[in-house]
Amino acid sequence: MLGRIFWATMPSEQQFKEQLQDGMMVESPDEMTEGYRKALEITLLVSGDTELMSAPAYYGPTMEAPTLDARASCVSVIQDEIGHGHIAYRLLEDLGYDREELVYGREPHEFRNTYGFDQPLDNFAELVVGHGFWDRAGIVLLSDIHENSSYAPWRRALTKVAKEEQFHLRHGETWMRRLANASKSTKQKVQDAVDWMFPMAIEWFGLPDDLKKHDDQLAYRIKAKSNDELRQDWMDSAVPFSEEIGIDVPAHYDEDQERYVLEYDLPVAFDPEEKEWRFDEPISWDDVMDRWRSRGPANEEYVNMIQSGELGAVVG
């Protein structure tokens, strides 16, 4: 098969990395080194958990959608997200995981979803900003894997996911634009949501490249772009869209650098109870990692919604 190499004996990790960088594809677990398997498992867990936990986060404000059509679209998004989570879990089954255990057997703090989906979304404006900003972040991350990953089964599975995520993004942009243009009060709700959700999306992509001690995801070509490259890709579309609809974001295009730059220094403290970023309170990335590990205020509630079957009864 084109792009694959069969080894009489398992190569060293360095040999394997070199072959992957040269375009070799991996089809099954018996073709993986231990290092590759570990890097892939972590990536799939974060992806699956993030997709799954977006569903309960989106559920509450979905029920408050202003029109029946909007509610139907939001329910479709929730169904898609649950399906996307199960795709990652199905791939993890090939690596020896139990899908039922992944969904129902873990404690809330054991889930590896991105921190944004540990936050309560309190209104429809926050929901559509989630679609417009956070699903955009998902598209940026998964598009890189879909186009470049060395793990062939995931690349194939993401063909369906990519199309559905584009629908989520279009829905978010459509409603962000509508609310921003409807009245001062609805525009303010979008602005209030963006004020805390934009920096959350920036943080989504992880440590800056200069602080990464190693990156097995890149070395094994599970993904091809670095954290900062992905962050810039996200800003390349999120910032001009926000400017187009008249919403302020703490970033702008720098002509000298020919790229979008933040108007604050990463990282900064976040108050999850008030949903406020303290831009005048610099912290370390170790502090950020501690916050992520501690989980957010809605973590237990959202996991319980999944494990109790409450969400499935609504969208199933």
Steps between C-alpha positions, in 0.01 A plus 500: 500500500630844406662688786544197728815313591498154654778424746647155562569623854363805677718806430644725766296802597735727305482283188123491528477878531720544193285266293184682610649837406575351158130422452449152644143430614393284793194277457489281811636472856741221410687749279555747787792552732420550867578871475268546205218315674528715813499826303201386295305385806539837673395689187193281445398525866513880501312513170231250603446652843481853359244400239289310753506766773399773256159332480385567860663843488287587197181339628366762747504805271379285211168467681482883514558555127286787365341300216405139439734488201787621716420242766486222241838605363651511848365153582659378177831646615472312830427175318799558274731568794400179676564312177841662459593395852403143425717499188807576712395240759446241226856560380621464859330159513748387235773599747353287779262742670142418598254755360244445778770551759616819331151653513354355818790370706704813564467765768429856377853622571643218288355635176756677281276751320620853443428738787239704314248218520526498878335843500124558525350665193225720638315632196448464126763763420764295680383191315541651154835653592596147604406383152670796337821493704545160663374288213731712284785391727391140454502546123852644509630212709321218320561642152872471565456136603262430211746636246832395649475225761699180458218297660290401200183376679456835672555695180226300330260540792549878506356543151149485648595700809645785294176554309291504816733739681469745211124499558557579870724791407254640244221480756711685755604773259144546371358552846789709629441733204124507556529579869771761441278678247163461676519747789743656744398257771550187292828633361617558857419139586724386214773739614474376859531141379795580276679682783556172685471245220758651261790468747375153588535402134850650487597287799339198328810431290729443796852601591691743277752329276800643683390329822437158350781270616396228256209440267440140409186597307721682251786252510267210420300713253178445686458868420715724282461850645633633829285657772590855397437426132156363583429798727587734216279306257212548740561874534530535122127432472359582845638855527384633160158342549464673839604831347252450217204473739621786721614293799819597683771242561839545670698437181587683180697458178859617527623629164867467591469142615238419235290305743238541771633577846341502843462822696596328825778268609424132544416355742269695731285405799139395450219521755267213404224605739477849351612397150756779502859516378735702719724644232699697755584181692767304316547137597715209387402219268542269799213694658293445186574128504394485867170671411439256219573200723267635769220511241237772471179572690268300271723192465308268733159618379584439135655157555198400710266608219680263265536209741143520631355484151327835546645645182442186295130508586476845344702456180471125445 
